Amino acid sequence: MIKRKYLFLIVDGNNHKIRDIAKFISQFQSNKRSLVSWLGNTATEIENQLREYINKQPRPFLQVALDDSGAIRGFLGIVFSDTNTVRLLGPYVTEIESEWDEISEELFRKILEKYKLWKNVSLRVAFTRKNNHLNKFCKAHGFIQYNAERTLMLEKHEWQRKESVTDDYSTGLVEIRPYRDADFSDFLNMHPKGAYFNAYYIVQNLNDIHHLIIASIGVRIVGYAYYEDFKADGFTEICFLNVLKSEQNKRIGTKLIKKAIEDSFPKSEIKKIQISVRLENTAAFCLYQRFGFKEVVTYFAYELKF
């Protein structure tokens, strides 16, 4: 039994509270036994992500479990990727007095209660194999594994060594250029449905840290890459890389990756680049390895459908 009484509160975006939550989460993100996907590693990065969710997401719901001294002992949040896909941020719970199960269950119950009218919605979470608590939690609630992805990292010094090996990627008439408004229809059709950032969200938030580049042959869009700079944490993340099936194996993806790297590393704040690839996509994995990317962690993604 829990010896203290816990309060469950919806976070309202108060600056002090969000910073405290980010610090609480960061201690779990540095350990593969408690690591969860879709949030960063450092307190600064997580704080920025939570603020963006609160300010831009239509229905974020963040909860903390507080003990009677006001200290955070648990966190669970959700954000909507689209109207039918919800991402679980956590649960993150301290292991003091074996309270993980009870706190996580109560946090989850509060979420289900708030959205009890959910229909045709997928609830998703991703974590490492070593996260035994969350693995047990998902099994208990009927989550089914739907994906597994490697997270790869390219260090700036590794790129400088590899650049001379990867500098000749002739692809005929393919042009790599920034996104234009006229590209949206083709981009929308190519972008995966149910992705954690939908096409509308991406194009509405393009700026000097959110980048979308297009591969085109004449007026036809054949591929794209979307990447974000996390300057405070020293890295760029390539979030999406897609090429039309009819145009694959023509080094178009290679040109997109190379352009993203060349755009990112000249920025003094960027020291590394991150990308994810499905576990079964060995061809893409080998391509990224040729650029110098190295595997740092593998996430297993689970889904619960309502």
C-alpha positions as CSV (number, residue, x, y, z in Angstrom):
1,M,0.0,0.0,0.0
2,I,1.1,3.6,-0.6
3,K,1.9,5.3,2.7
4,R,1.3,8.8,1.4
5,K,-1.7,10.4,-0.2
6,Y,-1.2,11.3,-3.8
7,L,-2.8,14.2,-5.8
8,F,-3.4,14.0,-9.5
9,L,-3.3,17.3,-11.2
10,I,-3.6,18.5,-14.8
11,V,-0.7,20.7,-15.6
12,D,-1.8,24.1,-16.8
13,G,1.4,25.3,-18.5
14,N,2.8,27.1,-15.4
15,N,6.5,27.8,-16.1
16,H,7.8,26.5,-12.8
17,K,5.7,23.4,-12.9
18,I,6.7,22.4,-16.5
19,R,10.4,22.9,-15.6
20,D,10.0,20.6,-12.5
21,I,8.3,18.0,-14.6
22,A,11.1,18.1,-17.2
23,K,13.7,17.6,-14.6
24,F,11.7,14.7,-13.2
25,I,11.4,13.0,-16.6
26,S,15.0,13.5,-17.5
27,Q,16.3,11.2,-14.8
28,F,14.4,8.3,-16.4
29,Q,15.5,9.2,-20.0
30,S,19.2,8.7,-19.1
31,N,18.6,5.0,-18.3
32,K,17.6,2.3,-20.8
33,R,15.6,0.5,-18.0
34,S,13.2,3.4,-17.9
35,L,13.6,5.1,-21.3
36,V,10.5,6.0,-23.3
37,S,10.3,7.3,-26.8
38,W,9.0,10.7,-28.1
39,L,10.6,12.8,-25.4
40,G,14.3,13.9,-25.3
41,N,17.0,13.1,-22.8
42,T,17.9,16.4,-21.1
43,A,15.7,18.5,-18.9
44,T,16.0,21.5,-21.3
45,E,15.0,19.5,-24.4
46,I,12.0,17.9,-22.6
47,E,10.9,21.2,-21.2
48,N,10.9,22.7,-24.7
49,Q,8.9,19.7,-26.1
50,L,6.3,19.9,-23.3
51,R,5.8,23.6,-23.9
52,E,5.4,23.0,-27.6
53,Y,2.8,20.3,-26.9
54,I,0.9,22.6,-24.6
55,N,1.0,25.6,-26.9
56,K,0.4,23.8,-30.3
57,Q,-1.3,20.5,-29.7
58,P,-5.2,20.7,-29.6
59,R,-5.7,18.3,-26.7
60,P,-2.6,17.6,-24.6
61,F,-3.2,16.2,-21.2
62,L,-0.4,16.1,-18.7
63,Q,-0.6,14.6,-15.2
64,V,1.7,14.5,-12.2
65,A,1.5,12.4,-9.1
66,L,2.6,14.5,-6.1
67,D,3.3,13.3,-2.5
68,D,2.1,15.3,0.5
69,S,5.3,17.3,0.4
70,G,4.7,18.4,-3.1
71,A,7.4,16.3,-4.7
72,I,6.7,14.7,-8.1
73,R,6.6,10.9,-7.9
74,G,5.0,10.1,-11.2
75,F,4.1,11.6,-14.6
76,L,1.9,10.4,-17.5
77,G,0.9,12.6,-20.5
78,I,-0.8,12.2,-23.8
79,V,-0.6,14.1,-27.1
80,F,-2.6,13.6,-30.2
81,S,-0.7,12.9,-33.4
82,D,-3.9,13.3,-35.3
83,T,-7.6,12.8,-34.5
84,N,-7.2,9.0,-34.3
85,T,-3.7,8.5,-32.9
86,V,-2.6,9.3,-29.3
87,R,0.9,9.0,-27.9
88,L,1.6,8.1,-24.3
89,L,4.4,10.1,-22.7
90,G,5.3,7.7,-20.0
91,P,4.3,6.6,-17.4
92,Y,7.4,7.7,-15.4
93,V,7.2,6.7,-11.8
94,T,9.7,6.5,-8.9
95,E,10.4,3.0,-7.6
96,I,10.3,4.0,-4.0
97,E,8.4,1.5,-1.8
98,S,7.4,-0.4,-5.0
99,E,4.8,2.2,-5.9
100,W,5.2,2.0,-9.7
101,D,2.2,-0.2,-10.4
102,E,-0.2,1.7,-8.2
103,I,0.7,5.2,-9.3
104,S,0.9,4.3,-13.1
105,E,-2.5,2.6,-12.9
106,E,-4.1,5.6,-11.3
107,L,-2.6,8.0,-13.8
108,F,-3.8,5.8,-16.6
109,R,-7.3,5.5,-15.1
110,K,-7.5,9.3,-15.0
111,I,-6.7,9.5,-18.7
112,L,-9.3,6.9,-19.7
113,E,-11.8,8.6,-17.6
114,K,-11.1,12.0,-19.2
115,Y,-11.4,10.4,-22.7
116,K,-14.0,7.7,-22.0
117,L,-15.9,8.4,-25.2
118,W,-12.9,7.6,-27.4
119,K,-13.8,5.6,-30.5
120,N,-11.6,4.4,-33.4
121,V,-8.5,5.8,-31.5
122,S,-5.1,4.1,-31.3
123,L,-3.1,4.7,-28.1
124,R,0.6,4.2,-28.7
125,V,3.8,4.0,-26.6
126,A,7.4,3.0,-27.4
127,F,10.2,2.0,-25.0
128,T,13.3,-0.2,-24.8
129,R,13.3,-3.9,-24.1
130,K,14.9,-3.2,-20.7
131,N,11.9,-1.2,-19.5
132,N,10.4,-4.0,-17.6
133,H,7.8,-1.8,-15.8
134,L,6.3,-0.5,-19.0
135,N,6.5,-3.9,-20.7
136,K,4.5,-5.4,-17.9
137,F,2.0,-2.4,-17.9
138,C,1.4,-2.8,-21.7
139,K,0.8,-6.6,-21.4
140,A,-1.6,-6.0,-18.5
141,H,-3.7,-3.5,-20.6
142,G,-3.7,-5.5,-23.9
143,F,-1.3,-3.4,-25.9
144,I,0.0,-5.1,-29.0
145,Q,3.5,-4.5,-30.6
146,Y,3.1,-2.9,-34.0
147,N,6.7,-1.7,-34.7
148,A,10.3,-1.7,-33.7
149,E,12.8,1.0,-34.7
150,R,16.5,1.6,-34.3
151,T,17.7,5.1,-33.3
152,L,20.9,5.9,-35.1
153,M,23.3,8.8,-34.4
154,L,25.9,10.5,-36.6
155,E,28.6,12.5,-34.9
156,K,30.0,15.5,-36.7
157,H,33.6,14.2,-36.6
158,E,32.4,10.9,-38.1
159,W,30.7,12.8,-41.0
160,Q,33.9,14.7,-41.7
161,R,35.7,11.4,-42.1
162,K,33.0,9.8,-44.2
163,E,32.3,12.9,-46.4
164,S,35.0,12.1,-48.9
165,V,33.5,8.6,-49.4
166,T,30.0,9.9,-49.9
167,D,30.4,12.9,-52.1
168,D,29.3,11.5,-55.5
169,Y,25.6,10.9,-55.7
170,S,24.6,11.7,-59.3
171,T,20.9,11.2,-59.8
172,G,20.2,12.7,-63.2
173,L,17.5,15.3,-63.2
174,V,16.6,15.1,-59.5
175,E,16.6,18.5,-57.7
176,I,16.8,18.8,-53.9
177,R,15.2,22.1,-52.8
178,P,13.2,23.7,-50.0
179,Y,9.5,23.0,-49.7
180,R,7.0,25.3,-51.5
181,D,3.3,25.9,-50.9
182,A,2.5,24.4,-54.3
183,D,4.1,21.1,-53.1
184,F,1.5,20.4,-50.4
185,S,-0.9,18.1,-52.3
186,D,1.9,15.8,-53.4
187,F,3.5,16.0,-49.9
188,L,0.2,15.1,-48.3
189,N,-0.3,12.1,-50.5
190,M,3.2,10.9,-49.8
191,H,3.3,11.5,-46.0
192,P,2.4,8.4,-43.9
193,K,-1.1,8.5,-42.5
194,G,-1.1,8.3,-38.7
195,A,2.4,9.7,-38.4
196,Y,3.2,11.5,-35.1
197,F,3.5,14.8,-37.0
198,N,0.8,15.0,-39.7
199,A,1.4,16.9,-43.0
200,Y,-0.6,20.0,-41.9
201,Y,1.3,20.3,-38.7
202,I,4.7,20.1,-40.5
203,V,4.0,22.7,-43.1
204,Q,2.4,25.1,-40.6
205,N,5.5,25.1,-38.4
206,L,8.3,25.4,-40.8
207,N,10.9,28.0,-39.6
208,D,14.6,28.3,-39.0
209,I,14.6,25.1,-36.8
210,H,11.9,23.0,-38.6
211,H,13.0,22.1,-42.1
212,L,11.3,20.4,-45.1
213,I,13.2,19.6,-48.2
214,I,11.8,18.2,-51.4
215,A,13.2,15.9,-54.1
216,S,11.6,16.7,-57.5
217,I,12.0,15.7,-61.1
218,G,10.6,18.6,-63.1
219,V,7.3,19.5,-61.4
220,R,6.8,16.0,-60.0
221,I,7.6,15.5,-56.3
222,V,9.4,12.2,-55.7
223,G,10.6,12.4,-52.1
224,Y,11.1,14.6,-49.1
225,A,12.9,14.8,-45.8
226,Y,11.7,16.7,-42.6
227,Y,14.2,17.5,-39.8
228,E,14.3,19.6,-36.7
229,D,17.2,21.3,-34.9
230,F,17.5,21.0,-31.2
231,K,20.2,23.6,-30.7
232,A,20.0,23.7,-26.9
233,D,20.9,20.0,-26.9
234,G,23.3,20.0,-29.8
235,F,21.6,17.8,-32.4
236,T,19.3,17.6,-35.4
237,E,16.7,14.9,-35.8
238,I,15.7,13.6,-39.2
239,C,12.1,12.8,-38.4
240,F,10.9,11.7,-41.9
241,L,12.5,10.5,-45.1
242,N,10.3,9.2,-47.8
243,V,10.7,8.4,-51.5
244,L,8.0,7.3,-53.9
245,K,8.2,3.5,-54.4
246,S,8.5,4.0,-58.2
247,E,11.6,6.1,-57.7
248,Q,13.4,4.0,-55.0
249,N,16.9,2.6,-55.6
250,K,17.9,5.7,-57.5
251,R,19.9,7.3,-54.7
252,I,17.2,10.0,-54.2
253,G,17.0,9.1,-50.5
254,T,20.8,9.4,-50.3
255,K,20.7,12.9,-51.8
256,L,18.0,13.9,-49.3
257,I,20.1,12.6,-46.3
258,K,23.2,14.3,-47.6
259,K,21.4,17.6,-48.0
260,A,20.0,17.4,-44.5
261,I,23.5,16.7,-43.1
262,E,25.0,19.5,-45.1
263,D,22.4,21.9,-43.8
264,S,22.8,20.9,-40.2
265,F,26.5,20.4,-39.4
266,P,27.6,23.9,-40.5
267,K,25.5,25.3,-37.5
268,S,27.9,25.6,-34.6
269,E,25.4,24.3,-32.1
270,I,24.8,21.0,-34.0
271,K,27.2,18.3,-33.0
272,K,25.3,15.2,-34.1
273,I,22.3,14.1,-36.2
274,Q,19.7,11.5,-35.2
275,I,17.5,9.3,-37.3
276,S,15.2,6.3,-36.8
277,V,14.8,3.2,-39.0
278,R,12.4,0.3,-38.7
279,L,14.2,-2.9,-37.5
280,E,13.3,-4.9,-40.6
281,N,14.5,-2.1,-43.0
282,T,18.0,-3.4,-43.4
283,A,18.6,-1.6,-46.7
284,A,18.0,1.8,-45.0
285,F,20.1,0.8,-42.0
286,C,23.0,-0.1,-44.3
287,L,22.7,3.2,-46.1
288,Y,22.8,5.2,-42.9
289,Q,25.8,3.2,-41.8
290,R,27.7,4.2,-44.9
291,F,27.1,7.8,-43.8
292,G,28.6,7.0,-40.4
293,F,25.4,6.6,-38.4
294,K,25.7,4.2,-35.4
295,E,22.9,2.5,-33.5
296,V,22.4,3.9,-30.0
297,V,19.0,2.4,-28.9
298,T,16.1,0.3,-30.3
299,Y,12.5,1.2,-29.4
300,F,9.6,-1.3,-29.4
301,A,6.3,0.4,-30.1
302,Y,2.9,-0.9,-28.8
303,E,-0.6,0.0,-29.6
304,L,-4.0,-0.2,-27.8
305,K,-7.1,0.3,-30.0
306,F,-10.4,1.6,-28.8
